[in-house]
Amino acid sequence: MLSRAKKFCLTALLSAMAISAQEASAQTIKADVFLYSYNDPFIKELSSYYKDPSIVADFKIGIYNSSQDMLAEQSLISRALTKKTQGIIVNPVDANNVKSLIEIAKKADCPIVFINRKPSDEDLLSYDKAFFVGSNSKLAGNLQADIMDRYFKEHTDADKNGDGVIHYALIEGEVNHQDTIQRNLGLNDALEVKAYKYEKDVSIVANWDYNQAYKQFSNYIANPAHLASLECIFSNNDAMAGGVIHALQEKGYNLGQNNEKYIPIIGVDATSNGKTLVDKGYMIASLKNDARAQVMLSLKIISLLNEGKSVDSESLGLNVSSQSLYVPYSVIE
């Protein structure tokens, strides 16, 4: 969980950035934002901050939908470079295939900031004006494990047969997505050292999508034995958690924490829908993936590079390692 000191530092940093943004600069910076898809709830929230006048006062922002198409993404970025954009911010379709994007930005001597989806360090370090802003996905998995283990210590009857072994379902995002890989790795590592023993009954790949999670999980719990043995659920994001909860509620489960039939669920992102699920007691917690902070930092990096200044821990107030910055999670419960 984020310490008070770290929360204060981050809040102070963002406040300072907001004040800076409100002071009109001598020259507006033209920056273009490329999002992998408008269908992702977290990305929708992210895009809204690039339209917030209090954040983008010193920028002229263009926002483009790559529609999960790598060729379309590259074409859109190439077109922006021909129009002399001064900064590219990319939520890439595939973070494992961004070399061509970095190369065309490097050729144009244009700063490029990847947001939310992290390329490899090798790719980032191939260009001194390529950076990543996002969250530490492995930490999200660690935190999910901590919250769930605390829940079972406080609700011992949630271990249905009292055997000290917790049977869980894992609802996963895209198979090769770094957030999926790192969140699961962090979860597995943390669960191995908990007082309870955790055994995974099923993994369901739902590609960050509510409907896919609902359909696949509905099929899984159609078998009464599966539903009877399941004791908790970890979801890689809130959208998929929402689909799972929908399926459970059709079976009379998770109508609130006071409901007799209840399976604890944890999500990630703390989107507005995710917070509602927590507030209503349908889900025990979510982890805030701070979209606003990520947007502000991405713009700050573009601004610093256009001014010929260094992007480092001193200029940003957060640790910069291998041209990457990680915004801390906070727990919503």
Secondary structure, DSSP 8 states (H G I E B T S, - for coil): ---HHHHHHHHHHHHHHHHHHHS--SS-EEEEEEES-SSSHHHHHHHHHTT-TTTSTTEEEEEEE-TT-HHHHHHHHHHHHHTT-S-EEEE-S-TTS-HHHHHHHHHTT--EEEESS---HHHHTTSTTEEEEE--HHHHHHHHHHHHHHHHHH-GGGSTT-SSEEEEEEEE--TT-HHHHHHHHHHHHHHTTSSSEEEEEEEEE-TT-HHHHHHHHHHHHTSHHHHHH--EEEESSHHHHHHHHHHHHTTT--SSTTSSS---EEEEE--HHHHHHHHTTSSSEEEE--HHHHHHHHHHHHHHHHTT---SHHHHSS-EETTEEE---EEE-
